């Protein structure tokens, strides 16, 4: 997915490709479009996608997401009026490299979660 240069997610699309390669040995993770945003999926199941402000929205077990929220490392995701039970928002940091470093372990967790491991 190609984004306009002024889109806050433009620099992070490359990070998604790096993340897909970073967890590639654990499954065939693909970069594609999810909810009109760039994201990651495996076997047709979405595990993460970029929010409109450049944050990563990631699917994790509810208890794990609550731990991240309590630690100040994530925020709940609300779509419309509904707070999503297994989706959590992770900040991108100041640089794409910071985003990659922060997101990689959680993308691994999300991959294991959606695969039922």
Phi and psi in radians as a Rosetta constraint file:
Dihedral C 1 N 2 CA 2 C 2 CIRCULARHARMONIC -1.722 0.35
Dihedral N 2 CA 2 C 2 N 3 CIRCULARHARMONIC 2.255 0.35
Dihedral C 2 N 3 CA 3 C 3 CIRCULARHARMONIC -1.946 0.35
Dihedral N 3 CA 3 C 3 N 4 CIRCULARHARMONIC 2.684 0.35
Dihedral C 3 N 4 CA 4 C 4 CIRCULARHARMONIC -1.099 0.35
Dihedral N 4 CA 4 C 4 N 5 CIRCULARHARMONIC 2.529 0.35
Dihedral C 4 N 5 CA 5 C 5 CIRCULARHARMONIC -0.979 0.35
Dihedral N 5 CA 5 C 5 N 6 CIRCULARHARMONIC -0.521 0.35
Dihedral C 5 N 6 CA 6 C 6 CIRCULARHARMONIC -1.412 0.35
Dihedral N 6 CA 6 C 6 N 7 CIRCULARHARMONIC -0.158 0.35
Dihedral C 6 N 7 CA 7 C 7 CIRCULARHARMONIC -1.157 0.35
Dihedral N 7 CA 7 C 7 N 8 CIRCULARHARMONIC 2.247 0.35
Dihedral C 7 N 8 CA 8 C 8 CIRCULARHARMONIC -1.061 0.35
Dihedral N 8 CA 8 C 8 N 9 CIRCULARHARMONIC -0.254 0.35
Dihedral C 8 N 9 CA 9 C 9 CIRCULARHARMONIC -1.623 0.35
Dihedral N 9 CA 9 C 9 N 10 CIRCULARHARMONIC -0.125 0.35
Dihedral C 9 N 10 CA 10 C 10 CIRCULARHARMONIC -0.978 0.35
Dihedral N 10 CA 10 C 10 N 11 CIRCULARHARMONIC -0.807 0.35
Dihedral C 10 N 11 CA 11 C 11 CIRCULARHARMONIC -1.251 0.35
Dihedral N 11 CA 11 C 11 N 12 CIRCULARHARMONIC -0.278 0.35
Dihedral C 11 N 12 CA 12 C 12 CIRCULARHARMONIC -1.622 0.35
Dihedral N 12 CA 12 C 12 N 13 CIRCULARHARMONIC -0.189 0.35
Dihedral C 12 N 13 CA 13 C 13 CIRCULARHARMONIC -1.088 0.35
Dihedral N 13 CA 13 C 13 N 14 CIRCULARHARMONIC -0.696 0.35
Dihedral C 13 N 14 CA 14 C 14 CIRCULARHARMONIC -1.076 0.35
Dihedral N 14 CA 14 C 14 N 15 CIRCULARHARMONIC -0.615 0.35
Dihedral C 14 N 15 CA 15 C 15 CIRCULARHARMONIC -1.106 0.35
Dihedral N 15 CA 15 C 15 N 16 CIRCULARHARMONIC -0.701 0.35
Dihedral C 15 N 16 CA 16 C 16 CIRCULARHARMONIC -1.052 0.35
Dihedral N 16 CA 16 C 16 N 17 CIRCULARHARMONIC -0.745 0.35
Dihedral C 16 N 17 CA 17 C 17 CIRCULARHARMONIC -1.095 0.35
Dihedral N 17 CA 17 C 17 N 18 CIRCULARHARMONIC -0.720 0.35
Dihedral C 17 N 18 CA 18 C 18 CIRCULARHARMONIC -1.116 0.35
Dihedral N 18 CA 18 C 18 N 19 CIRCULARHARMONIC -0.697 0.35
Dihedral C 18 N 19 CA 19 C 19 CIRCULARHARMONIC -1.122 0.35
Dihedral N 19 CA 19 C 19 N 20 CIRCULARHARMONIC -0.734 0.35
Dihedral C 19 N 20 CA 20 C 20 CIRCULARHARMONIC -1.048 0.35
Dihedral N 20 CA 20 C 20 N 21 CIRCULARHARMONIC -0.735 0.35
Dihedral C 20 N 21 CA 21 C 21 CIRCULARHARMONIC -1.190 0.35
Dihedral N 21 CA 21 C 21 N 22 CIRCULARHARMONIC -0.654 0.35
Dihedral C 21 N 22 CA 22 C 22 CIRCULARHARMONIC -1.116 0.35
Dihedral N 22 CA 22 C 22 N 23 CIRCULARHARMONIC -0.513 0.35
Dihedral C 22 N 23 CA 23 C 23 CIRCULARHARMONIC -1.912 0.35
Dihedral N 23 CA 23 C 23 N 24 CIRCULARHARMONIC 0.159 0.35
Dihedral C 23 N 24 CA 24 C 24 CIRCULARHARMONIC -0.985 0.35
Dihedral N 24 CA 24 C 24 N 25 CIRCULARHARMONIC -0.580 0.35
Dihedral C 24 N 25 CA 25 C 25 CIRCULARHARMONIC -1.234 0.35
Dihedral N 25 CA 25 C 25 N 26 CIRCULARHARMONIC -0.255 0.35
Dihedral C 25 N 26 CA 26 C 26 CIRCULARHARMONIC -1.694 0.35
Dihedral N 26 CA 26 C 26 N 27 CIRCULARHARMONIC -0.063 0.35
Dihedral C 26 N 27 CA 27 C 27 CIRCULARHARMONIC 2.828 0.35
Dihedral N 27 CA 27 C 27 N 28 CIRCULARHARMONIC 2.826 0.35
Dihedral C 27 N 28 CA 28 C 28 CIRCULARHARMONIC -1.428 0.35
Dihedral N 28 CA 28 C 28 N 29 CIRCULARHARMONIC 1.456 0.35
Dihedral C 28 N 29 CA 29 C 29 CIRCULARHARMONIC -1.499 0.35
Dihedral N 29 CA 29 C 29 N 30 CIRCULARHARMONIC 2.281 0.35
Dihedral C 29 N 30 CA 30 C 30 CIRCULARHARMONIC -2.009 0.35
Dihedral N 30 CA 30 C 30 N 31 CIRCULARHARMONIC 2.591 0.35
Dihedral C 30 N 31 CA 31 C 31 CIRCULARHARMONIC -1.681 0.35
Dihedral N 31 CA 31 C 31 N 32 CIRCULARHARMONIC 2.312 0.35
Dihedral C 31 N 32 CA 32 C 32 CIRCULARHARMONIC -2.788 0.35
Dihedral N 32 CA 32 C 32 N 33 CIRCULARHARMONIC -2.863 0.35
Dihedral C 32 N 33 CA 33 C 33 CIRCULARHARMONIC -1.811 0.35
Dihedral N 33 CA 33 C 33 N 34 CIRCULARHARMONIC 2.244 0.35
Dihedral C 33 N 34 CA 34 C 34 CIRCULARHARMONIC -2.318 0.35
Dihedral N 34 CA 34 C 34 N 35 CIRCULARHARMONIC 2.204 0.35
Dihedral C 34 N 35 CA 35 C 35 CIRCULARHARMONIC 0.920 0.35
Dihedral N 35 CA 35 C 35 N 36 CIRCULARHARMONIC 0.717 0.35
Dihedral C 35 N 36 CA 36 C 36 CIRCULARHARMONIC 1.106 0.35
Dihedral N 36 CA 36 C 36 N 37 CIRCULARHARMONIC 0.418 0.35
Dihedral C 36 N 37 CA 37 C 37 CIRCULARHARMONIC -2.359 0.35
Dihedral N 37 CA 37 C 37 N 38 CIRCULARHARMONIC 2.697 0.35
Dihedral C 37 N 38 CA 38 C 38 CIRCULARHARMONIC -1.171 0.35
Dihedral N 38 CA 38 C 38 N 39 CIRCULARHARMONIC 2.491 0.35
Dihedral C 38 N 39 CA 39 C 39 CIRCULARHARMONIC -2.820 0.35
Dihedral N 39 CA 39 C 39 N 40 CIRCULARHARMONIC -3.029 0.35
Dihedral C 39 N 40 CA 40 C 40 CIRCULARHARMONIC -2.103 0.35
Dihedral N 40 CA 40 C 40 N 41 CIRCULARHARMONIC 2.463 0.35
Dihedral C 40 N 41 CA 41 C 41 CIRCULARHARMONIC -2.552 0.35
Dihedral N 41 CA 41 C 41 N 42 CIRCULARHARMONIC 2.768 0.35
Dihedral C 41 N 42 CA 42 C 42 CIRCULARHARMONIC -2.362 0.35
Dihedral N 42 CA 42 C 42 N 43 CIRCULARHARMONIC 2.241 0.35
Dihedral C 42 N 43 CA 43 C 43 CIRCULARHARMONIC 0.955 0.35
Dihedral N 43 CA 43 C 43 N 44 CIRCULARHARMONIC 0.592 0.35
Dihedral C 43 N 44 CA 44 C 44 CIRCULARHARMONIC 1.463 0.35
Dihedral N 44 CA 44 C 44 N 45 CIRCULARHARMONIC -0.071 0.35
Dihedral C 44 N 45 CA 45 C 45 CIRCULARHARMONIC -1.743 0.35
Dihedral N 45 CA 45 C 45 N 46 CIRCULARHARMONIC 2.227 0.35
Dihedral C 45 N 46 CA 46 C 46 CIRCULARHARMONIC -1.299 0.35
Dihedral N 46 CA 46 C 46 N 47 CIRCULARHARMONIC 2.323 0.35
Dihedral C 46 N 47 CA 47 C 47 CIRCULARHARMONIC -2.044 0.35
Dihedral N 47 CA 47 C 47 N 48 CIRCULARHARMONIC -0.360 0.35
Dihedral C 47 N 48 CA 48 C 48 CIRCULARHARMONIC -2.895 0.35
Dihedral N 48 CA 48 C 48 N 49 CIRCULARHARMONIC 2.670 0.35
Dihedral C 48 N 49 CA 49 C 49 CIRCULARHARMONIC -2.704 0.35
Dihedral N 49 CA 49 C 49 N 50 CIRCULARHARMONIC 2.781 0.35
Dihedral C 49 N 50 CA 50 C 50 CIRCULARHARMONIC -1.411 0.35
Dihedral N 50 CA 50 C 50 N 51 CIRCULARHARMONIC 2.293 0.35
Dihedral C 50 N 51 CA 51 C 51 CIRCULARHARMONIC -1.310 0.35
Dihedral N 51 CA 51 C 51 N 52 CIRCULARHARMONIC 2.972 0.35
Dihedral C 51 N 52 CA 52 C 52 CIRCULARHARMONIC -1.168 0.35
Dihedral N 52 CA 52 C 52 N 53 CIRCULARHARMONIC -0.331 0.35
Dihedral C 52 N 53 CA 53 C 53 CIRCULARHARMONIC -1.811 0.35
Dihedral N 53 CA 53 C 53 N 54 CIRCULARHARMONIC 0.194 0.35
Dihedral C 53 N 54 CA 54 C 54 CIRCULARHARMONIC 1.647 0.35
Dihedral N 54 CA 54 C 54 N 55 CIRCULARHARMONIC 0.041 0.35
Dihedral C 54 N 55 CA 55 C 55 CIRCULARHARMONIC -1.383 0.35
Dihedral N 55 CA 55 C 55 N 56 CIRCULARHARMONIC 2.756 0.35
Dihedral C 55 N 56 CA 56 C 56 CIRCULARHARMONIC -1.695 0.35
Dihedral N 56 CA 56 C 56 N 57 CIRCULARHARMONIC 2.211 0.35
Dihedral C 56 N 57 CA 57 C 57 CIRCULARHARMONIC -1.721 0.35
Dihedral N 57 CA 57 C 57 N 58 CIRCULARHARMONIC 2.083 0.35
Dihedral C 57 N 58 CA 58 C 58 CIRCULARHARMONIC -2.205 0.35
Dihedral N 58 CA 58 C 58 N 59 CIRCULARHARMONIC 2.517 0.35
Dihedral C 58 N 59 CA 59 C 59 CIRCULARHARMONIC -1.634 0.35
Dihedral N 59 CA 59 C 59 N 60 CIRCULARHARMONIC 2.091 0.35
Dihedral C 59 N 60 CA 60 C 60 CIRCULARHARMONIC -2.438 0.35
Dihedral N 60 CA 60 C 60 N 61 CIRCULARHARMONIC 2.794 0.35
Dihedral C 60 N 61 CA 61 C 61 CIRCULARHARMONIC -0.986 0.35
Dihedral N 61 CA 61 C 61 N 62 CIRCULARHARMONIC 2.518 0.35
Dihedral C 61 N 62 CA 62 C 62 CIRCULARHARMONIC -0.928 0.35
Dihedral N 62 CA 62 C 62 N 63 CIRCULARHARMONIC -0.813 0.35
Dihedral C 62 N 63 CA 63 C 63 CIRCULARHARMONIC -1.080 0.35
Dihedral N 63 CA 63 C 63 N 64 CIRCULARHARMONIC -0.701 0.35
Dihedral C 63 N 64 CA 64 C 64 CIRCULARHARMONIC -1.155 0.35
Dihedral N 64 CA 64 C 64 N 65 CIRCULARHARMONIC -0.730 0.35
Dihedral C 64 N 65 CA 65 C 65 CIRCULARHARMONIC -1.065 0.35
Dihedral N 65 CA 65 C 65 N 66 CIRCULARHARMONIC -0.703 0.35
Dihedral C 65 N 66 CA 66 C 66 CIRCULARHARMONIC -1.126 0.35
Dihedral N 66 CA 66 C 66 N 67 CIRCULARHARMONIC -0.634 0.35
Dihedral C 66 N 67 CA 67 C 67 CIRCULARHARMONIC -1.069 0.35
Dihedral N 67 CA 67 C 67 N 68 CIRCULARHARMONIC -0.777 0.35
Dihedral C 67 N 68 CA 68 C 68 CIRCULARHARMONIC -1.134 0.35
Dihedral N 68 CA 68 C 68 N 69 CIRCULARHARMONIC -0.683 0.35
Dihedral C 68 N 69 CA 69 C 69 CIRCULARHARMONIC -1.114 0.35
Dihedral N 69 CA 69 C 69 N 70 CIRCULARHARMONIC -0.802 0.35
Dihedral C 69 N 70 CA 70 C 70 CIRCULARHARMONIC -1.069 0.35
Dihedral N 70 CA 70 C 70 N 71 CIRCULARHARMONIC -0.563 0.35
Dihedral C 70 N 71 CA 71 C 71 CIRCULARHARMONIC -1.465 0.35
Dihedral N 71 CA 71 C 71 N 72 CIRCULARHARMONIC -0.031 0.35
Dihedral C 71 N 72 CA 72 C 72 CIRCULARHARMONIC 1.323 0.35
Dihedral N 72 CA 72 C 72 N 73 CIRCULARHARMONIC 0.321 0.35
Dihedral C 72 N 73 CA 73 C 73 CIRCULARHARMONIC -1.757 0.35
Dihedral N 73 CA 73 C 73 N 74 CIRCULARHARMONIC -0.120 0.35
Dihedral C 73 N 74 CA 74 C 74 CIRCULARHARMONIC -2.662 0.35
Dihedral N 74 CA 74 C 74 N 75 CIRCULARHARMONIC 2.930 0.35
Dihedral C 74 N 75 CA 75 C 75 CIRCULARHARMONIC -2.326 0.35
Dihedral N 75 CA 75 C 75 N 76 CIRCULARHARMONIC 2.694 0.35
Dihedral C 75 N 76 CA 76 C 76 CIRCULARHARMONIC -1.198 0.35
Dihedral N 76 CA 76 C 76 N 77 CIRCULARHARMONIC 2.746 0.35
Dihedral C 76 N 77 CA 77 C 77 CIRCULARHARMONIC -1.903 0.35
Dihedral N 77 CA 77 C 77 N 78 CIRCULARHARMONIC 2.233 0.35
Dihedral C 77 N 78 CA 78 C 78 CIRCULARHARMONIC -2.023 0.35
Dihedral N 78 CA 78 C 78 N 79 CIRCULARHARMONIC 2.210 0.35
Dihedral C 78 N 79 CA 79 C 79 CIRCULARHARMONIC -2.010 0.35
Dihedral N 79 CA 79 C 79 N 80 CIRCULARHARMONIC 1.989 0.35
Dihedral C 79 N 80 CA 80 C 80 CIRCULARHARMONIC 1.210 0.35
Dihedral N 80 CA 80 C 80 N 81 CIRCULARHARMONIC -2.099 0.35
Dihedral C 80 N 81 CA 81 C 81 CIRCULARHARMONIC -1.850 0.35
Dihedral N 81 CA 81 C 81 N 82 CIRCULARHARMONIC 0.048 0.35
Dihedral C 81 N 82 CA 82 C 82 CIRCULARHARMONIC -1.822 0.35
Dihedral N 82 CA 82 C 82 N 83 CIRCULARHARMONIC 2.192 0.35
Dihedral C 82 N 83 CA 83 C 83 CIRCULARHARMONIC -1.431 0.35
Dihedral N 83 CA 83 C 83 N 84 CIRCULARHARMONIC 2.178 0.35
Dihedral C 83 N 84 CA 84 C 84 CIRCULARHARMONIC -1.344 0.35
Dihedral N 84 CA 84 C 84 N 85 CIRCULARHARMONIC 2.322 0.35
Dihedral C 84 N 85 CA 85 C 85 CIRCULARHARMONIC -1.281 0.35
Dihedral N 85 CA 85 C 85 N 86 CIRCULARHARMONIC -0.587 0.35
Dihedral C 85 N 86 CA 86 C 86 CIRCULARHARMONIC -2.108 0.35
Dihedral N 86 CA 86 C 86 N 87 CIRCULARHARMONIC 0.290 0.35
Dihedral C 86 N 87 CA 87 C 87 CIRCULARHARMONIC -2.074 0.35
Dihedral N 87 CA 87 C 87 N 88 CIRCULARHARMONIC 2.344 0.35
Dihedral C 87 N 88 CA 88 C 88 CIRCULARHARMONIC -2.394 0.35
Dihedral N 88 CA 88 C 88 N 89 CIRCULARHARMONIC 2.543 0.35
Dihedral C 88 N 89 CA 89 C 89 CIRCULARHARMONIC -1.718 0.35
Dihedral N 89 CA 89 C 89 N 90 CIRCULARHARMONIC 2.205 0.35
Dihedral C 89 N 90 CA 90 C 90 CIRCULARHARMONIC -1.988 0.35
Dihedral N 90 CA 90 C 90 N 91 CIRCULARHARMONIC 2.266 0.35
Dihedral C 90 N 91 CA 91 C 91 CIRCULARHARMONIC -1.160 0.35
Dihedral N 91 CA 91 C 91 N 92 CIRCULARHARMONIC 2.738 0.35
Dihedral C 91 N 92 CA 92 C 92 CIRCULARHARMONIC -1.547 0.35
Dihedral N 92 CA 92 C 92 N 93 CIRCULARHARMONIC -0.279 0.35
Dihedral C 92 N 93 CA 93 C 93 CIRCULARHARMONIC 1.419 0.35
Dihedral N 93 CA 93 C 93 N 94 CIRCULARHARMONIC -2.994 0.35
Dihedral C 93 N 94 CA 94 C 94 CIRCULARHARMONIC -1.565 0.35
Dihedral N 94 CA 94 C 94 N 95 CIRCULARHARMONIC -0.357 0.35
Dihedral C 94 N 95 CA 95 C 95 CIRCULARHARMONIC -2.368 0.35
Dihedral N 95 CA 95 C 95 N 96 CIRCULARHARMONIC 2.775 0.35
Dihedral C 95 N 96 CA 96 C 96 CIRCULARHARMONIC -1.005 0.35
Dihedral N 96 CA 96 C 96 N 97 CIRCULARHARMONIC -0.635 0.35
Dihedral C 96 N 97 CA 97 C 97 CIRCULARHARMONIC -1.121 0.35
Dihedral N 97 CA 97 C 97 N 98 CIRCULARHARMONIC -0.705 0.35
Dihedral C 97 N 98 CA 98 C 98 CIRCULARHARMONIC -1.102 0.35
Dihedral N 98 CA 98 C 98 N 99 CIRCULARHARMONIC -0.696 0.35
Dihedral C 98 N 99 CA 99 C 99 CIRCULARHARMONIC -1.067 0.35
Dihedral N 99 CA 99 C 99 N 100 CIRCULARHARMONIC -0.829 0.35
Dihedral C 99 N 100 CA 100 C 100 CIRCULARHARMONIC -1.022 0.35
Dihedral N 100 CA 100 C 100 N 101 CIRCULARHARMONIC -0.847 0.35
Dihedral C 100 N 101 CA 101 C 101 CIRCULARHARMONIC -1.092 0.35
Dihedral N 101 CA 101 C 101 N 102 CIRCULARHARMONIC -0.702 0.35
Dihedral C 101 N 102 CA 102 C 102 CIRCULARHARMONIC -1.291 0.35
Dihedral N 102 CA 102 C 102 N 103 CIRCULARHARMONIC -0.647 0.35
Dihedral C 102 N 103 CA 103 C 103 CIRCULARHARMONIC -1.471 0.35
Dihedral N 103 CA 103 C 103 N 104 CIRCULARHARMONIC -0.520 0.35
Dihedral C 103 N 104 CA 104 C 104 CIRCULARHARMONIC -0.948 0.35
Dihedral N 104 CA 104 C 104 N 105 CIRCULARHARMONIC -0.883 0.35
Dihedral C 104 N 105 CA 105 C 105 CIRCULARHARMONIC -1.099 0.35
Dihedral N 105 CA 105 C 105 N 106 CIRCULARHARMONIC -0.574 0.35
Dihedral C 105 N 106 CA 106 C 106 CIRCULARHARMONIC -1.365 0.35
Dihedral N 106 CA 106 C 106 N 107 CIRCULARHARMONIC -0.520 0.35
Dihedral C 106 N 107 CA 107 C 107 CIRCULARHARMONIC -1.168 0.35
Dihedral N 107 CA 107 C 107 N 108 CIRCULARHARMONIC -0.662 0.35
Dihedral C 107 N 108 CA 108 C 108 CIRCULARHARMONIC -1.060 0.35
Dihedral N 108 CA 108 C 108 N 109 CIRCULARHARMONIC -0.766 0.35
Dihedral C 108 N 109 CA 109 C 109 CIRCULARHARMONIC -1.101 0.35
Dihedral N 109 CA 109 C 109 N 110 CIRCULARHARMONIC -0.739 0.35
Dihedral C 109 N 110 CA 110 C 110 CIRCULARHARMONIC -1.105 0.35
Dihedral N 110 CA 110 C 110 N 111 CIRCULARHARMONIC -0.717 0.35
Dihedral C 110 N 111 CA 111 C 111 CIRCULARHARMONIC -1.071 0.35
Dihedral N 111 CA 111 C 111 N 112 CIRCULARHARMONIC -0.811 0.35
Dihedral C 111 N 112 CA 112 C 112 CIRCULARHARMONIC -1.075 0.35
Dihedral N 112 CA 112 C 112 N 113 CIRCULARHARMONIC -0.693 0.35
Dihedral C 112 N 113 CA 113 C 113 CIRCULARHARMONIC -1.136 0.35
Dihedral N 113 CA 113 C 113 N 114 CIRCULARHARMONIC -0.853 0.35
Dihedral C 113 N 114 CA 114 C 114 CIRCULARHARMONIC -1.238 0.35
Dihedral N 114 CA 114 C 114 N 115 CIRCULARHARMONIC -0.398 0.35
Dihedral C 114 N 115 CA 115 C 115 CIRCULARHARMONIC -1.510 0.35
Dihedral N 115 CA 115 C 115 N 116 CIRCULARHARMONIC -0.082 0.35
Dihedral C 115 N 116 CA 116 C 116 CIRCULARHARMONIC 1.390 0.35
Dihedral N 116 CA 116 C 116 N 117 CIRCULARHARMONIC 0.340 0.35
